[in-house]
Amino acid sequence: MKITDVETITFQYMSQRGFDLAGHSHPTTPYPATQSLTRIMTDEGVDGYCFGGVPEVNDRVVKPTLLGKNPFDREQIWQLFYRHLQASRGGVTDRQLAVIDTALWDFATRALCWTLPKSTNQ
């Protein structure tokens, strides 16, 4: 199994969450906000998703690094990004690394669920 693509889906929604100067979240008047969703695709048709991710970094650094890798090699991929591509060296922040790692864990869960036998007690 191999990673075939990394996609960043950006969308707008109405948020009712505002932040004060200390960064605390509070209800506020609805306003349009932007969010992203990172999708890691494989040649087996099982994908992994995580909210977040910077489209430019995903396109410039994450996608070329992940293409062809085994999505089950999460630890090896994490170490690669952490040791060689983090911060100013590649633009991969801790938050971006968390998005990649979470999407790979989401993939692993989905892949496992696809292989489990279907229950007959439904």
C-alpha positions as MATLAB code, in Angstrom:
seq = 'MKITDVETITFQYMSQRGFDLAGHSHPTTPYPATQSLTRIMTDEGVDGYCFGGVPEVNDRVVKPTLLGKNPFDREQIWQLFYRHLQASRGGVTDRQLAVIDTALWDFATRALCWTLPKSTNQ';
ca = [
       0.000    0.000    0.000;
       1.320    3.437   -0.938;
       0.373    7.085   -0.481;
      -0.702    8.491   -3.840;
      -1.758   12.052   -3.064;
      -2.122   14.721   -0.374;
      -4.958   17.182   -0.788;
      -5.891   20.257    1.228;
      -9.568   21.178    1.077;
     -10.275   24.740    2.203;
     -13.815   25.839    3.013;
     -15.742   28.603    4.748;
     -18.349   28.212    7.456;
     -20.198   30.420    9.935;
     -18.400   30.439   13.280;
     -19.789   31.646   16.591;
     -16.482   31.361   18.411;
     -14.393   34.399   19.225;
     -11.145   34.800   21.143;
     -10.053   37.319   23.761;
      -6.535   38.774   24.109;
      -5.423   35.783   26.211;
      -6.558   33.380   23.493;
      -9.590   32.055   25.367;
     -12.599   31.050   23.292;
     -16.002   32.687   23.877;
     -19.364   32.753   22.070;
     -19.651   35.699   19.696;
     -21.736   37.059   16.844;
     -21.633   34.679   13.848;
     -18.979   35.522   11.250;
     -17.517   33.721    8.198;
     -14.429   31.680    9.101;
     -12.063   29.580    7.004;
     -10.986   26.021    7.798;
      -8.914   23.393    6.009;
      -9.039   19.612    5.844;
      -5.962   17.562    4.970;
      -6.646   14.324    3.087;
      -3.989   11.642    2.586;
      -4.970    9.238   -0.221;
      -3.699    5.716   -0.910;
      -3.711    3.328   -3.841;
      -6.104    1.031   -1.918;
      -8.889    3.633   -1.818;
      -8.644    4.182    1.945;
      -7.942    7.800    2.901;
      -6.991    9.547    6.132;
      -8.339   12.950    7.177;
      -7.545   15.648    9.720;
      -8.827   19.193   10.111;
      -6.036   21.710    9.635;
      -2.978   21.972    7.451;
      -1.500   24.821    5.452;
      -2.206   24.270    1.742;
       1.104   25.776    0.589;
       3.155   23.605    2.976;
       1.155   20.501    2.063;
       1.797   21.124   -1.639;
       5.452   22.195   -1.349;
       6.772   19.859    1.377;
       4.300   17.268    2.660;
       3.022   15.856   -0.627;
       6.436   15.315   -2.281;
       7.743   13.742    0.928;
       4.808   11.342    1.425;
       4.240   10.162   -2.160;
       5.092    6.479   -2.478;
       5.501    5.909    1.275;
       3.643    3.180    3.164;
       0.927    4.943    5.229;
       1.337    2.374    8.011;
       4.919    3.607    8.612;
       3.604    6.399   10.854;
       6.583    6.463   13.231;
       9.137    6.586   10.418;
       7.172    9.375    8.688;
       6.837   11.322   11.948;
      10.584   11.061   12.594;
      11.354   12.178    9.044;
       9.255   15.319    9.393;
      10.362   16.047   12.947;
      14.087   15.621   12.375;
      14.552   16.913    8.829;
      11.664   19.059    7.694;
      10.482   20.929   10.743;
      10.280   24.714   11.243;
      12.462   26.942    9.059;
      14.147   24.042    7.296;
      10.961   22.936    5.540;
       8.084   24.973    6.859;
       6.581   22.051    8.776;
       5.493   23.337   12.185;
       4.475   21.209   15.166;
       0.848   21.860   14.264;
       1.376   20.757   10.650;
       3.184   17.635   11.869;
       0.239   16.859   14.179;
      -2.161   17.140   11.222;
      -0.078   14.699    9.159;
       0.238   12.266   12.064;
      -3.478   12.414   12.903;
      -4.461   11.882    9.253;
      -2.199    8.806    9.154;
      -3.798    7.464   12.353;
      -7.233    8.147   10.841;
      -6.143    6.204    7.755;
      -4.984    3.256    9.916;
      -8.340    3.162   11.709;
     -10.282    3.268    8.455;
      -8.065    0.588    6.896;
      -8.617   -1.673    9.899;
     -12.388   -1.132    9.818;
     -12.478   -2.035    6.110;
     -10.780   -5.375    6.816;
     -12.888   -6.422    9.831;
     -15.591   -8.988    9.142;
     -19.088   -7.520    9.074;
     -21.208   -8.411   12.096;
     -24.312  -10.511   11.459;
     -25.977   -9.351   14.709;
     -27.290   -6.051   13.389;
];
